[in-house]
Amino acid sequence: MRQQFTKEKDLGAFMDYNFKTGGCETSAYIPVIAGGKNALAIHYVQNNDVLKDGEIVLVDAGEV
């Protein structure tokens, strides 16, 4: 990605905005946006932690 995010919720909002402006109506399920240690839990849906430089980010999101 060309844009850097410092919070999981900011990345989630960016993705949701782009899905909706691209024609999607709603989320198919609660998205997982998880950085660092949070990426180890597939059912992590708090999406409110800080993204640290160099950490992996897991994104599981779908729109309909």
C-alpha positions as CSV (number, residue, x, y, z in Angstrom):
1,M,0.0,0.0,0.0
2,R,1.1,3.5,-0.6
3,Q,-0.6,4.9,2.4
4,Q,0.7,4.2,5.9
5,F,-1.7,3.8,8.8
6,T,-0.9,4.0,12.5
7,K,-4.2,2.4,13.8
8,E,-6.1,-0.7,12.9
9,K,-9.3,1.3,12.9
10,D,-8.0,3.8,10.5
11,L,-7.1,1.1,8.0
12,G,-10.5,-0.4,8.5
13,A,-12.3,2.9,7.8
14,F,-10.2,3.4,4.7
15,M,-11.1,0.0,3.4
16,D,-14.8,0.4,4.2
17,Y,-14.9,3.8,2.5
18,N,-13.2,2.4,-0.7
19,F,-15.5,-0.6,-0.7
20,K,-18.6,1.6,-0.5
21,T,-17.5,4.2,-3.0
22,G,-16.7,1.2,-5.3
23,G,-20.3,0.1,-5.2
24,C,-20.6,-2.3,-2.3
25,E,-23.5,-1.8,0.1
26,T,-22.5,-3.4,3.3
27,S,-20.0,-5.6,5.1
28,A,-20.4,-9.3,4.5
29,Y,-19.1,-10.0,8.1
30,I,-17.2,-8.2,10.8
31,P,-13.7,-7.4,9.4
32,V,-10.5,-8.5,11.1
33,I,-7.7,-5.8,10.8
34,A,-5.0,-7.0,13.1
35,G,-1.4,-5.9,13.5
36,G,1.5,-7.6,15.2
37,K,0.5,-10.1,17.9
38,N,-3.2,-9.5,17.2
39,A,-2.7,-11.1,13.7
40,L,-2.3,-14.4,15.4
41,A,-6.0,-14.6,16.3
42,I,-8.3,-14.9,13.3
43,H,-11.4,-13.9,15.4
44,Y,-9.8,-10.7,16.6
45,V,-12.4,-8.0,15.8
46,Q,-11.6,-5.2,18.2
47,N,-9.6,-3.5,15.5
48,N,-8.5,-0.7,17.9
49,D,-4.8,-1.3,18.5
50,V,-1.8,0.7,17.1
51,L,0.0,-0.5,14.0
52,K,3.8,-0.5,14.6
53,D,6.3,0.0,11.8
54,G,7.6,-3.3,10.5
55,E,4.8,-5.5,11.9
56,I,2.7,-7.7,9.7
57,V,-1.0,-6.8,9.3
58,L,-3.7,-9.4,8.8
59,V,-6.8,-8.2,6.9
60,D,-9.9,-10.4,6.5
61,A,-12.7,-8.3,5.1
62,G,-15.5,-8.7,2.6
63,E,-18.3,-6.5,1.3
64,V,-21.4,-7.2,-0.7
